[in-house]
Amino acid sequence: MLLRNKSIALLFTGQALYWGCNMIGITLTSLVGLQLAPLNILATLPLALLVLGNLLTVQPLSLFMQRHGRRPGLMLGASCGIVGGLLGALGVWLGDFGLFCLAALPLGAYQASAMYYRFAALEAVDSTQQGRASAYVIGGGVLAALIAPSLALWSQNALGTPFVGAYLMMALLALGGVLLMAQLREGAAPVPSKGGLAALRELLGRPQIRAAVATTAVGHGLMIMIMTSTPLAMQFCGLSLANSSQVIQWHMLGMFLPAFVAGQLVDKLGSIKVAVLGSLILLISASIALSGLAQAHFLISSFLLGLGWNLMLIAGTTLLASGHSTAERGNAQGLMELSNGSVAAGASFASGAMISTLGWGAVNIGTLPLVAIALLMLLPVRNKAVARHS
């Protein structure tokens, strides 16, 4: 599919560039924040504001693409990544925490646009291949996982002021994203249905939509909460930046490498079973994180965290696609990403306070109630599917 379908290949590569940018940010931003922030508790504020930038732009961006098409919307989002990277570099160079925080908002808009790459993939194939198409595009992050840690370590000291080069590298990667999205073949944008709260309430009245939204929101929120805290937790345990970079790399491999089989699992087993499997893997990840503070505990739990996120994102995305009409695409996809961003924003804001006051253990214990919510939302959809086949 990657070789035959140009749209999938472009989205795959664009995803790799985005996650390369994101991985540099995950590795370094909380550490830079710790250096620049007036209080340690504010160290993760830039990452929280990145999530807020995502939250503020994700729904308008979805509706914009519903009316004007994917290509201009995805180019606009990647352009925001250029702005964010340049502002971040300037903030680090000047030692200005406020400016560094401001840079996170356009980077959040880039993140919001990149989350739609997998939806664009659904529109490039027929319904029997949607699981694989979205999974392959998500799998573009494998390239980022292999290259980005080295880029982060090299670029942080590439210029006279530490970390300035890393944020310039993020801007360069985002520029590559703009150039790729400019080549995306644009299909006809469907006539949108009416928007507003009434449309969102109507969508949320469907158990299938609720289950899909809960699945991706929980998986994404937990991934953000734990990975925002991980570099700080490792630093508090006396582990080096090189150790953190290796853990982030394995986390990214867990996020993206399984995509090349997860899509086939969804197409064969169905979204519900794969979502439940992803939930259980997240619980195992938390259990390993709670069992010790050695490098191996961080590495294995982070890998499993990425794997659980991958399965829940792909399963939730394909479950959503089968629960709405083409005219409802903008509202439904925007609702999913708005929910993902809302949960992730809360998780990101909470993670800094939790790890500074309650510790690493509390961050992982927070996994339990959120996974329970996802499983409860999946239950009625699963029961309906079982009744239909019995």
N, C-alpha and C positions, 0 to 999 in steps of 0.2 A: 504493500500500500504506500509506503514511504517513497518508493522508486517510481510508482505509476501515477500517483496523484500529486500534482504540483502544489495544490493548496495545502495538503497535509504536510508535505516537505517544508514549505515555507513556515507554517505554523509550528512545526517541530523545531526548526532552527530558531525561530523567534522566541519560543519557550526556553530554549537553551540560553539565549542571550539574557532574557529577563531573569532567569534563576541564577545565572552567573552574577548579575548585578545584585540580586537579592541575597545571595550567599555571602558576598563580600560584606553587605550591610549587616547580616545576622552575626557574622564573625566579629566585626569591629565596632559597630555602632554603640552597643551598651558599654564597651570598654572606653570609647572616646567620650561617651556621655558621663562616665564615672570620673574622667579627668576634668571635664569642663563644668559639670553641674555643681552648684553651690552646696547641695546636700546629696548624700549617697542615695537617698530614697528616690531621687529624680533621675538616676542613671538610665533607667529604661524609658523615660519620658519621650525621647525622640522616636523610639520604636512604637510607642503607644500612639504618637501623633501620626506616624506612617499609617497605622491602622485606621486612624480617624480620617486621614486624607482619602483612603480607600472608601470608607463609609460614606463620605460626603459626595463622592463622584460616581459610585458604582451604579446607582439607579438612574441618574440623568444620562450616564454614558450608554446604558442599555437601551433607553428610549431613543437616544440620538441615533444609535446604530439601527434600531427598528425602522426609523424614518429615512435615514441617509445611507445605510449600508455598513458593512463591517470595515472596509478598508479605511475610510476617513476616521472612524472612531478609534481603530487600533493604532493608526498613525498619530493621532492626537495624544493618546495615552503614552506612547513611547516618547513623544516629544516632551511630555512632562517629566519623564525620567532624565532627560538631558538637563532640564532646568534644575531638578532636584540634586543631581550629582554635582553640578557647578556651584550651587548654593552651599551644599555640604562642604565642598573643598574650601570655599571662601570662609565659611564659619570656622572650620578647623584652623585655617591659616591665621585668622584674626583672633582665635581663642574666644569666640563669641558664642556662648551656649544658646542664646536666643535665636541667632541666625542659623545655627546648626539644627535647632528644633524646627525652624521654619522650613528648612530644606526637606524635612520628612513629609510634608503635606503633598508636594507634587510627586514625590516618589511613591506615595500611597495611590495617587491617581494612575501612575504607571502600573502598579500592582493590580489595580482594579481592571485596567484594560487587558492585562495579560491573563487574568482569570477567565476572560471570554474567549481565549484561543481554543479551549476545548469545546465550547459551544459552536464556534465557527467550523470546527472539524465535523460536527454532527451534520452540518448542512452540506458537506462536500461528499457524502456517501449515502447509500440507501439504508433503510432502517435495520437491515440484518447485520450491518457492519458498524453500527454506531458505537458499541462498546469498545471495539478495537480502535476506531478512529480517535475517539477522545483519549483513550489510554496511550496510543502512540504519541499523540501531541504532548500529553503530560510527560511522557517518557523522554522528551527532549532535555529535561533536567539532568539526565545522566551525563550529558556532555559537560554541563555546569559542575556537577559533582566531581568530575575527573580533573577539571582545569581550574575552577574558581579558587580552591584553597591555595594553590601555588600563586595565583594572581593576587590574592589577598595578602599573602606573606611578602611577596616581592614588592607590590605597589605601595604598601604602608610606609616603606622607607625609600621609595624611588626618588623622592624630592627632599629638599632640605628640611622642611617641616614634616614630622611624622604624620601619616594618615592622609595628608592632602592628596597624594598620588592615588590612593585607593578610591577616593570619591571622584577624581577625574576619570579613573578607569570605569567607574559606574556610568558616568556620562557618555563615555565612548561606546560602551556596550548598548546603551539605550539608543544611540545614534544608529548603530547597526540594526536595531529593531525597527526604527523608522524606515530605513532603506528596504528592509525585507517586506514590511507590511505594504509598502507602496507598490509591490509587485503582485499582491494578492488579487486573484480573480474575483471580481465582484458580481454576485448574482443579484437578481431582482429582490429588493426588500419587500417583504409581505406588507399588505395594508394592516396597520396596527389596530388592535381593538382599543376600546376606551380605557384610559388609565384611571388613576386616582385610588382612593381608599376602597371604594366599592369593588373595583376589579381585584384588588389584593385580597379583600375579604372573601370574594367568590372563589379565588384560587385556594386560599387556606381552608375553605370549607370542604375540600376534597382530601380524604385521608392519604391518598397517594402523594399529593403535593406536600402535605405536612410532613410525612415520613421522609421524603426526599430532602426537604429543606433542613429538617432536624439532623439527618445523617451527615450532610456536608458541614453544617454549622458546628456540630460537636467535634467532628474530626479536625476541622480547620482551627477552631478555637483552642482545642487542647494542644495542637501542634504549635500555635503561636505562643501560648502561655508557657509551655515547657521550654521551647527553644529560645525564648527571650531570656529565660532565667539560666539556661545551661552555661553560657560563658562565665557569668558571674559566680555561679555555684562552683565551677571548676577553679576559678581564681581564688575563691575563699578556701578551697581545699588545697591550695598550693600548687595546682597544676598550671603548666605554661600555656602561652598562646599557641604554640605548636601543638600541644595536646588538644586544646579546644578546636583548632582547625581540623585535626584528624577526626574528632568526634563529629563535627559539623559535616565533614565529607561523608562519613558513613551514614549519618542521618539523611543526607541528600540522596545517597545511593538507595537507602531504604525507601525514600519517597518516590523515586523514579524508575529504578531498575525493574521492579515488579510490574510496571505498566505494560511491559511487552507480553505478559501472560494474564494480567488482571482483566484486560479487555475481553480476552477469549473466555475467561471464567464467567464474566457477566453475560456474554452472549449465550453461553451454554447452560449455566446454572441459574441465572436470573439475578436481578439486582438485590433482592431481599437477602438471599443466602450470603452473598458476598459482603453486604453491609454488616450482617451479624458477625461474620468472620473478622472483619476489620475492627469491630467493637471489642471482641475478645482479645485481639492482639494488642490493642491499646491498654487493656487491663494488665496483660502480661508485662508490657513495657514499664508500667508504673510499679509493678511488683519488683522487678529487677532494680529499678532506680532506688527503691526503698531498702533494698537488701545490702547496699554498700556504697562507698564513696571512692572506690578505685577507678582508674582510667577505664578498665574493662566494663565496669558497671555503667558508666556514662555512655560508652561506645555501643554496647549491646542494647541498652534501653532506648537510645536515640535511633538506632537502626530500626528497631521494632516500632517506635513511634512513627517514623516515616512510612513504614509498611502499612500500618493501620490507617494512617491518613490517606495513602494512595487508594486503598480498597474502598474506603468510605466515600472519597471524592468521586471516583469513577462510578461506583454503584449509585450514589445519590444523583449524579448528573444524568445517567441513563434512565433512572426511575422518573426523574422530573420530565425528561423529554417525551415519555409515553403518557404523560398526564395532562398535557395542554395542547391546544390547537396552534397552527402556525401563526394566526393573528395574535395569539396571546404570548408569543415568544418573548417579546421585550419585557412584558410585565412579569412573566414567570421566571425568566433568567435573572432579571433585576432583583426580584424578591429573594431568590436563592443567594445571590451575592451580597445583597443588603443584610440578610440574616447572618451570612458568614462573617461579614465585616463587623456587625454589631457584637456578636459573640467574641470575635477576636479582639475587638477594641476593649471590651470589658476584661477579657483575660489578660491582655497586654498591660493595661493599667494596674490590674491586681497583682501581676507577677512580681513587679518591682517591690511593692509593699510587702508581699508575702515572703519573698526570699530574704528581705532585709530585716523583717521582724519575726516571722514564724519559722523560716528556714526552708531548705530544699525538700524536706519530707512533706511539708504542708502543700507545696506546689503539686506534688505527685498524688497526694491523697485527694486533691481536688478533681482528679480524673474520674473517681468513682461515681459521684452523682450525675455528672454530665453524660457518661456512657449509659447509665441507667435510663436517662431521659430518652436517648436515641433508641434504645431497645424497646422501650414502652411505645414510642411512636411507630416503630416498625411492626409491632405485634398485630394490630388490626388489619394492616395491609397483607401480612403473611397469612392470617387466618382466612381472609377473603380469597386469597390465591389458592389455599388448600381446599376451601369449600368449592371453588370453581372447578377443581380437578378431581374432586371425589365423586 
